[in-house]
Amino acid sequence: MSLISLSGNLLFVAFLTYLIATLFFGGAVKNSHDKSEAAERHANKWGKIAIIITVIGFIANLGYFITRWMYTGHAPVSNMFEFTTTFGMFIVLAFIIMYFMYRAVVLGLIALPIAVLIIGYAAMFPTDVSPLVPSLQSNWLTIHVITAAFAQSILAISAVAGLVYLLKVVDVKKASKERTALESVMFFVVVVIGFVLVTLVFRGMGYEAQFTYVDKDEIQREITYNMPAIFGMNESAALTEDVMQPLIETPPIINAKKLTTVTWSLLVGTILYALLRLISRKRVSEMLQPFVKRANLELMDEIGYRSVLIGFPVFTLGALIFAMIWAQEAWGRYWGWDPKEVWALITWLFYAAFLHLRLSKGWEGRKSAWLALIGFAIMIFNLVVINLIIAGLHSYA
């Protein structure tokens, strides 16, 4: 078996293992209303099994990372598939660290599905190994991306703790802004699932549609859509017969193919969310509330705060300082207002404000939990919209 095949198999093993571990974490907290000693023993037993399975999955995930690195000769962080799988792996690592620090079983019920969704999202991108463009042939790229990804994974744990906190304290049976916001988070998660489903369906159908377009440099190029084109690239014309023509043409700065993918995901995710509501007759957040009854609110608040306290300086190093060193080496300038650079700065300013409000204004509990979720939304916006839709120097995927 070649290294690249072994790498792919190890990633698949990690994916399945995280799914199994999620079920065991669910078993550990499912009887959260039962405060008996027997129930406590049951929860501890299932929790221990769950974390063992999680560690096994992480070892397989790390094996994927190492074997792909050995095969390619460079760190597997140079395209969307590689970066996103690395991000998912680091979320699991950050969770494992927090678990052994705080023994909070309920975190696994949220953190692992997020990692599974992110790895599933990564699997939708081309997995081919291709030569690096000159600007990526730098050790500073490896240092910058790995540090930034690990920092974001630590910050993501603050959102996990914040979500657990809010699921326990928000009354989802009473109309309020908090209920609407919390359910919006659940809707976004379902949209991500919709993205995975719609991509798998069209890939299974073998759908392909080729178009020509004119890029921002006035050069004619070809592009292949893997799902029916809702948005068309600038001055697009179909090369494939009997395919859906784009409904809307976009300017050169927008990647219409990827915007089409996002739009299909929203459509399918919305339908899936509506079906869940129709079948269960409950909001998704209400369906999850029984699993967090045992959660310690003070502990969740502490984990959320500590995650930002640790993740913020690491993010400063990876996403700003190391990134600027790489930018100087690759493009001859430390800062250029590229969309990715701007969003990294926005993320940094947000978490700086988070710590300021926490330390000087006493924003704890609910307020801190909401800030953690907003911070994670900012990072996901960067991962999806900035990477896929807005064209820039970082658009390598």
C-alpha positions as CSV (number, residue, x, y, z in Angstrom):
1,M,0.0,0.0,0.0
2,S,1.4,3.4,-1.0
3,L,1.8,6.2,1.6
4,I,-1.0,8.3,0.0
5,S,-3.4,5.3,0.2
6,L,-2.4,4.6,3.8
7,S,-2.9,8.3,4.6
8,G,-6.5,8.3,3.2
9,N,-7.4,5.1,5.0
10,L,-6.1,6.5,8.3
11,L,-8.2,9.6,7.8
12,F,-11.3,7.5,7.2
13,V,-10.6,5.4,10.3
14,A,-10.3,8.6,12.3
15,F,-13.6,9.9,10.9
16,L,-15.4,6.7,11.8
17,T,-13.8,6.5,15.2
18,Y,-14.9,10.1,16.1
19,L,-18.4,9.2,15.1
20,I,-18.3,6.1,17.4
21,A,-16.8,8.2,20.3
22,T,-19.6,10.7,19.9
23,L,-22.2,8.0,20.5
24,F,-20.4,6.9,23.7
25,F,-20.2,10.5,24.9
26,G,-23.9,10.7,24.3
27,G,-24.4,7.5,26.3
28,A,-22.3,9.1,29.1
29,V,-24.7,12.1,29.4
30,K,-28.0,10.7,28.2
31,N,-29.4,10.1,31.8
32,S,-28.4,13.5,33.0
33,H,-31.6,13.8,35.0
34,D,-30.7,10.8,37.1
35,K,-28.5,11.8,40.1
36,S,-28.1,8.4,41.6
37,E,-24.7,6.8,42.3
38,A,-25.4,4.0,39.8
39,A,-26.1,6.6,37.1
40,E,-22.8,8.4,38.0
41,R,-20.9,5.1,37.6
42,H,-22.6,4.5,34.3
43,A,-21.7,8.0,33.0
44,N,-18.0,7.6,34.2
45,K,-17.7,4.2,32.5
46,W,-19.1,5.4,29.2
47,G,-17.0,8.6,29.4
48,K,-13.8,6.6,29.9
49,I,-14.6,4.4,26.9
50,A,-15.4,7.5,24.8
51,I,-12.2,9.3,25.5
52,I,-10.1,6.1,24.8
53,I,-11.9,5.8,21.4
54,T,-11.3,9.5,20.8
55,V,-7.5,9.2,21.5
56,I,-7.4,6.2,19.1
57,G,-9.1,8.3,16.5
58,F,-6.7,11.1,17.0
59,I,-3.7,8.8,16.7
60,A,-5.1,7.6,13.3
61,N,-5.7,11.2,12.4
62,L,-2.1,12.1,13.3
63,G,-1.0,9.1,11.2
64,Y,-2.8,10.5,8.2
65,F,-1.1,13.9,8.7
66,I,2.4,12.3,9.0
67,T,2.1,9.8,6.1
68,R,0.7,12.5,3.8
69,W,3.6,14.8,4.8
70,M,6.1,11.9,4.0
71,Y,4.5,11.3,0.6
72,T,4.2,15.0,-0.5
73,G,7.5,16.2,1.1
74,H,5.8,19.2,2.6
75,A,3.4,19.8,5.5
76,P,-0.2,18.9,4.4
77,V,-1.6,22.4,4.9
78,S,-1.2,23.9,1.4
79,N,-4.8,23.6,0.1
80,M,-8.3,23.5,1.4
81,F,-8.5,19.8,1.9
82,E,-5.2,19.6,3.8
83,F,-5.9,22.7,5.9
84,T,-9.4,21.7,6.9
85,T,-8.5,18.2,7.8
86,T,-5.6,19.6,9.9
87,F,-8.1,22.0,11.6
88,G,-10.4,19.2,12.4
89,M,-7.6,17.1,13.9
90,F,-6.4,20.0,16.1
91,I,-10.0,20.6,17.4
92,V,-9.9,17.0,18.6
93,L,-6.4,17.5,20.1
94,A,-7.6,20.7,21.9
95,F,-10.6,18.8,23.2
96,I,-8.5,15.9,24.5
97,I,-6.3,18.4,26.4
98,M,-9.3,20.2,27.9
99,Y,-10.9,16.9,28.8
100,F,-7.9,15.7,30.8
101,M,-7.7,19.2,32.5
102,Y,-11.3,19.4,33.5
103,R,-12.9,15.9,32.9
104,A,-15.9,17.6,31.2
105,V,-17.5,14.7,29.3
106,V,-20.3,16.9,27.8
107,L,-17.7,18.8,25.7
108,G,-17.1,15.6,23.7
109,L,-20.7,15.5,22.6
110,I,-20.3,18.9,20.9
111,A,-16.5,19.0,20.0
112,L,-16.4,15.7,18.2
113,P,-19.4,16.3,15.9
114,I,-17.8,19.7,14.9
115,A,-14.6,17.9,14.1
116,V,-16.5,15.3,12.1
117,L,-18.3,18.0,10.1
118,I,-15.1,19.8,9.4
119,I,-13.4,16.7,8.2
120,G,-16.5,15.8,6.1
121,Y,-16.4,19.3,4.7
122,A,-12.7,18.8,3.8
123,A,-13.5,15.6,2.0
124,M,-15.5,17.6,-0.5
125,F,-12.4,19.3,-1.9
126,P,-9.9,17.7,-4.3
127,T,-7.5,15.4,-2.5
128,D,-4.9,15.2,-5.3
129,V,-1.3,16.0,-4.5
130,S,0.1,18.7,-6.8
131,P,3.4,20.7,-6.9
132,L,3.5,23.8,-4.7
133,V,3.4,27.2,-6.3
134,P,6.6,29.2,-5.4
135,S,4.9,31.3,-2.7
136,L,4.0,28.1,-0.8
137,Q,7.5,26.7,-0.9
138,S,8.5,28.1,2.5
139,N,9.1,26.7,6.0
140,W,7.4,29.9,7.3
141,L,4.2,28.8,5.6
142,T,4.3,25.5,7.6
143,I,4.9,27.3,10.8
144,H,2.3,30.0,10.1
145,V,-0.5,27.6,9.1
146,I,0.0,24.9,11.7
147,T,0.2,27.5,14.5
148,A,-2.8,29.4,13.2
149,A,-4.9,26.2,12.8
150,F,-4.0,25.0,16.3
151,A,-4.8,28.4,17.8
152,Q,-8.2,28.4,16.1
153,S,-8.9,24.9,17.4
154,I,-8.2,26.1,21.0
155,L,-10.5,29.1,20.4
156,A,-13.1,26.7,19.0
157,I,-13.3,24.9,22.3
158,S,-14.4,28.1,23.9
159,A,-17.4,28.0,21.5
160,V,-18.0,24.4,22.4
161,A,-18.2,25.3,26.1
162,G,-20.2,28.4,25.3
163,L,-22.8,26.4,23.3
164,V,-23.1,23.9,26.2
165,Y,-23.6,26.8,28.6
166,L,-26.3,28.4,26.4
167,L,-28.1,25.1,25.7
168,K,-28.6,24.7,29.5
169,V,-29.6,28.2,30.4
170,V,-31.6,29.5,27.5
171,D,-35.3,28.8,27.7
172,V,-36.1,27.6,24.2
173,K,-39.8,27.2,24.9
174,K,-40.2,30.9,25.5
175,A,-39.9,33.4,22.6
176,S,-36.8,35.6,23.0
177,K,-33.8,37.0,21.0
178,E,-31.6,34.4,22.7
179,R,-33.8,31.5,21.6
180,T,-33.7,32.8,18.0
181,A,-29.9,33.3,18.1
182,L,-29.3,29.8,19.5
183,E,-31.6,28.2,17.0
184,S,-29.7,30.1,14.2
185,V,-26.5,28.3,15.4
186,M,-28.3,25.0,15.1
187,F,-29.6,26.0,11.6
188,F,-26.0,26.7,10.5
189,V,-24.8,23.3,11.7
190,V,-27.6,21.7,9.6
191,V,-26.6,23.7,6.6
192,V,-23.1,22.3,6.9
193,I,-24.6,18.8,6.9
194,G,-26.6,19.9,3.8
195,F,-23.3,20.8,2.1
196,V,-21.9,17.4,2.7
197,L,-25.0,15.7,1.4
198,V,-25.5,17.8,-1.7
199,T,-21.8,17.4,-2.7
200,L,-22.0,13.6,-2.2
201,V,-25.2,13.3,-4.3
202,F,-23.8,15.3,-7.2
203,R,-20.5,13.6,-7.0
204,G,-22.3,10.2,-7.0
205,M,-24.2,11.2,-10.1
206,G,-20.9,12.2,-11.7
207,Y,-22.2,15.6,-12.6
208,E,-19.8,17.8,-14.6
209,A,-20.4,21.0,-16.6
210,Q,-17.6,22.9,-18.3
211,F,-17.7,26.6,-19.0
212,T,-15.3,29.3,-20.3
213,Y,-15.0,32.6,-18.5
214,V,-12.9,35.8,-18.5
215,D,-10.8,36.3,-15.3
216,K,-9.9,39.6,-13.7
217,D,-6.8,39.8,-15.8
218,E,-8.9,39.6,-19.0
219,I,-7.7,36.1,-19.8
220,Q,-10.1,33.4,-21.0
221,R,-10.1,30.3,-18.9
222,E,-12.1,27.1,-18.4
223,I,-13.8,25.9,-15.3
224,T,-15.7,22.7,-14.4
225,Y,-18.8,22.8,-12.1
226,N,-19.7,19.7,-10.2
227,M,-23.2,20.8,-9.5
228,P,-25.7,22.8,-11.6
229,A,-24.5,26.4,-12.0
230,I,-26.7,28.9,-10.2
231,F,-24.0,31.6,-10.5
232,G,-21.8,32.0,-13.6
233,M,-18.2,33.2,-13.8
234,N,-17.6,36.5,-15.6
235,E,-18.6,36.3,-19.2
236,S,-19.2,32.6,-19.0
237,A,-20.2,30.3,-21.9
238,A,-21.1,26.6,-21.7
239,L,-18.8,24.0,-23.3
240,T,-20.9,21.1,-22.1
241,E,-24.2,20.5,-23.9
242,D,-27.6,20.2,-22.1
243,V,-26.5,21.6,-18.8
244,M,-28.2,24.2,-16.6
245,Q,-27.2,27.7,-17.6
246,P,-26.1,30.1,-14.8
247,L,-29.0,32.2,-13.5
248,I,-26.7,35.1,-12.4
249,E,-23.3,36.2,-13.7
250,T,-20.9,37.4,-11.0
251,P,-18.0,40.0,-11.3
252,P,-14.4,38.7,-11.6
253,I,-13.7,39.1,-7.8
254,I,-16.3,36.5,-7.0
255,N,-15.7,32.8,-7.5
256,A,-19.1,31.8,-8.9
257,K,-18.5,28.1,-8.8
258,K,-17.9,28.1,-5.0
259,L,-20.7,30.6,-4.5
260,T,-23.0,28.1,-6.3
261,T,-21.8,25.4,-3.9
262,V,-22.6,27.6,-0.9
263,T,-26.1,28.4,-2.3
264,W,-26.9,24.7,-3.0
265,S,-25.8,24.0,0.6
266,L,-28.1,26.6,1.9
267,L,-31.0,25.3,-0.1
268,V,-30.5,21.6,0.9
269,G,-29.7,22.6,4.5
270,T,-32.9,24.6,4.8
271,I,-35.0,21.7,3.5
272,L,-33.2,19.3,5.9
273,Y,-33.8,21.7,8.8
274,A,-37.4,22.0,8.0
275,L,-37.8,18.2,7.9
276,L,-36.1,17.9,11.3
277,R,-38.5,20.4,12.7
278,L,-41.5,18.8,11.1
279,I,-40.7,15.3,12.2
280,S,-39.6,16.1,15.8
281,R,-42.0,19.0,16.3
282,K,-39.2,20.6,18.3
283,R,-36.4,23.1,17.7
284,V,-33.0,21.5,17.2
285,S,-31.7,23.3,20.3
286,E,-34.6,21.8,22.3
287,M,-33.7,18.3,21.1
288,L,-30.2,18.8,22.5
289,Q,-31.1,20.3,25.9
290,P,-31.6,16.9,27.7
291,F,-27.9,16.1,27.0
292,V,-26.5,19.1,28.9
293,K,-28.6,19.0,32.1
294,R,-25.6,17.6,34.0
295,A,-23.3,20.3,32.7
296,N,-21.6,22.5,35.4
297,L,-22.2,26.1,34.3
298,E,-19.2,27.6,36.3
299,L,-16.9,24.9,34.7
300,M,-18.2,25.7,31.2
301,D,-17.6,29.4,31.8
302,E,-14.1,28.7,33.1
303,I,-13.2,26.4,30.1
304,G,-14.5,29.0,27.7
305,Y,-12.4,31.7,29.2
306,R,-9.3,29.6,29.6
307,S,-9.5,28.5,25.9
308,V,-9.5,32.1,24.7
309,L,-6.7,33.0,27.2
310,I,-4.5,30.3,25.7
311,G,-5.7,30.5,22.1
312,F,-5.4,34.3,21.7
313,P,-1.6,34.6,22.1
314,V,-1.1,31.5,19.9
315,F,-3.3,33.0,17.3
316,T,-1.3,36.3,17.5
317,L,1.8,34.3,16.7
318,G,0.5,32.1,14.0
319,A,-2.1,34.2,12.2
320,L,-0.4,37.6,12.4
321,I,3.4,37.5,13.3
322,F,4.4,34.3,11.4
323,A,1.9,35.2,8.6
324,M,3.6,38.5,8.1
325,I,7.1,36.9,8.0
326,W,5.8,34.5,5.3
327,A,4.1,37.3,3.4
328,Q,7.4,39.2,3.3
329,E,9.2,36.2,2.1
330,A,6.6,35.2,-0.5
331,W,5.4,38.6,-1.8
332,G,8.0,41.1,-0.6
333,R,5.7,42.9,1.9
334,Y,4.5,42.3,5.4
335,W,0.9,43.5,4.9
336,G,-1.2,44.0,1.7
337,W,-4.8,44.2,2.7
338,D,-5.6,40.8,1.1
339,P,-9.1,39.6,2.2
340,K,-7.5,36.7,4.2
341,E,-5.1,39.1,6.0
342,V,-8.0,41.5,6.8
343,W,-10.1,38.8,8.2
344,A,-7.3,37.5,10.4
345,L,-7.0,41.0,11.8
346,I,-10.7,41.2,12.4
347,T,-10.6,37.9,14.2
348,W,-7.6,39.1,16.3
349,L,-9.4,42.3,17.2
350,F,-12.6,40.4,18.2
351,Y,-10.8,38.1,20.6
352,A,-8.8,41.1,22.0
353,A,-12.2,42.8,22.7
354,F,-13.4,39.5,24.2
355,L,-10.6,39.5,26.8
356,H,-11.0,43.2,27.4
357,L,-14.8,42.8,28.1
358,R,-14.2,39.8,30.2
359,L,-11.4,41.3,32.4
360,S,-12.5,44.9,32.7
361,K,-16.2,44.8,32.3
362,G,-17.0,41.5,34.0
363,W,-18.7,39.9,31.0
364,E,-19.0,36.4,32.3
365,G,-21.5,33.6,31.9
366,R,-24.1,34.2,29.2
367,K,-22.3,37.2,27.7
368,S,-19.0,35.4,27.5
369,A,-20.7,32.3,26.0
370,W,-22.3,34.4,23.2
371,L,-19.0,36.1,22.5
372,A,-17.4,32.7,22.1
373,L,-20.0,31.6,19.6
374,I,-19.6,34.8,17.6
375,G,-15.9,34.3,17.5
376,F,-16.3,30.8,16.1
377,A,-18.7,32.2,13.5
378,I,-16.1,34.7,12.5
379,M,-13.5,31.9,12.0
380,I,-16.0,29.7,10.0
381,F,-16.8,32.7,7.8
382,N,-13.1,33.0,7.1
383,L,-12.9,29.2,6.3
384,V,-15.9,29.2,4.0
385,V,-16.7,32.6,2.5
386,I,-13.2,34.3,2.5
387,N,-11.5,31.1,1.3
388,L,-14.1,30.0,-1.3
389,I,-15.9,33.1,-2.6
390,I,-13.6,36.1,-2.3
391,A,-10.7,36.0,-4.7
392,G,-7.3,36.8,-3.2
393,L,-3.6,35.8,-2.9
394,H,-4.6,33.0,-0.5
395,S,-7.0,31.4,-3.0
396,Y,-5.1,28.2,-3.6
397,A,-7.9,25.6,-3.2
